[in-house]
Amino acid sequence: MQPIVQNRDMDVPQLLEAASLLVPVECATENAGTVNDVWEYLTGDEWEIALGLLEELGGVRPLPLSFWQALAAAADRLQLARSAAWCHWQCYETRHGTIRAGLTLKPTGRARRQTPFAGAGVLRPIVEHR
């Protein structure tokens, strides 16, 4: 069996279909998105939406390297730079492992920092309920 990333003849829908077959059927996102939703988007030629949903599903539970390789190849072919960078990063993490660290910042009024950090959608605050 040829690895997904080495099969250069696959087009975007085939790459997304191959990735979706690696997602367990019971897997769902926070918004109840499932692999069945991915299939609906694929049949409607909504490739970018299908890719985004697969990225979310990949965050629900660890998936194999071939999943992230297929998504990275699809994102590259769709010229979606941010998605491609994210999927390539996930390939790296899948190969080499990850270390997660939580950073909690004091509110701007209680620290030297006087303005919030600009994150371009990258930094998201975690709200703790006490």
C-alpha positions in Angstrom: 0.0 0.0 0.0 1.4 3.4 -1.1 1.5 6.1 1.6 -0.9 8.9 1.0 1.7 11.6 0.9 3.7 9.8 -1.8 0.7 9.3 -4.1 1.0 12.5 -6.1 -1.8 11.6 -8.5 -4.5 12.0 -5.8 -6.6 15.1 -6.2 -8.1 17.2 -3.3 -11.4 15.2 -2.9 -9.5 11.9 -2.9 -7.1 13.2 -0.3 -10.0 14.4 1.9 -11.8 11.2 1.4 -8.7 9.2 2.4 -8.3 11.3 5.5 -12.0 11.0 6.5 -11.7 7.2 6.4 -9.2 7.4 9.2 -11.6 9.2 11.6 -13.6 6.9 13.9 -17.3 7.2 13.2 -18.1 8.1 16.8 -15.7 11.0 16.8 -17.4 14.4 17.0 -16.3 18.0 17.4 -17.6 20.4 20.1 -20.3 21.5 17.7 -21.3 17.9 17.0 -19.6 17.8 13.6 -18.9 14.3 12.4 -17.2 12.4 9.6 -20.7 12.1 8.0 -20.8 15.9 7.8 -17.5 15.8 6.0 -18.9 13.4 3.4 -21.8 15.8 2.8 -19.4 18.6 2.2 -17.4 16.5 -0.1 -20.4 15.5 -2.2 -21.3 19.2 -2.5 -17.7 20.1 -3.6 -17.2 22.1 -0.4 -13.6 21.1 0.0 -12.4 23.9 2.1 -15.2 23.4 4.6 -14.6 19.6 4.6 -10.9 20.3 5.3 -11.7 22.6 8.2 -14.0 20.1 9.8 -11.4 17.3 9.4 -8.9 19.6 11.1 -11.3 20.0 14.0 -11.9 16.2 14.2 -8.2 15.7 14.3 -8.1 17.8 17.5 -10.7 15.6 19.2 -8.4 12.5 19.4 -5.0 11.5 18.1 -5.1 10.4 14.5 -2.4 8.7 12.5 0.3 10.5 10.5 -1.3 9.6 7.2 -4.4 11.6 8.2 -2.4 14.8 8.7 -0.3 14.1 5.6 -3.5 13.9 3.5 -4.8 17.1 5.0 -1.5 18.9 4.5 -1.4 17.8 0.8 -5.0 18.9 0.3 -4.4 22.3 1.9 -1.3 22.8 -0.2 -3.2 22.0 -3.4 -6.0 24.4 -2.3 -3.4 27.0 -1.5 -4.7 27.5 2.0 -1.5 28.6 3.7 -2.7 28.7 7.3 -4.4 25.3 7.0 -1.3 23.8 5.3 1.0 25.2 8.0 -1.3 23.8 10.7 -1.5 20.3 9.1 2.3 20.2 8.5 2.8 21.1 12.2 0.5 18.3 13.2 2.5 16.0 11.0 5.6 17.0 12.9 3.9 16.6 16.3 2.6 13.2 15.3 6.1 12.0 14.3 8.0 13.6 17.3 5.5 13.9 20.1 4.3 17.0 21.9 4.6 18.9 25.1 1.7 21.1 26.1 2.1 23.9 28.5 -0.7 26.2 29.7 0.2 29.9 30.1 -2.0 32.0 32.4 -1.5 35.7 32.3 -2.6 38.2 34.9 -5.3 40.6 33.7 -3.9 43.8 32.2 -4.9 45.9 35.3 -2.9 43.6 37.7 0.3 43.3 35.6 2.9 45.5 34.0 1.4 44.7 30.6 -1.2 47.4 29.7 -2.7 46.0 26.5 -3.9 42.6 25.5 -1.8 40.4 23.2 -2.6 40.4 19.5 -3.0 36.9 18.4 -4.5 36.9 14.9 -6.9 34.2 16.1 -4.0 32.1 17.5 -4.2 33.0 21.2 -7.5 32.2 22.9 -8.1 32.9 26.5 -9.2 30.0 28.7 -12.0 31.1 31.1 -11.9 29.4 34.4 -15.1 29.1 36.4 -14.5 29.1 40.1 
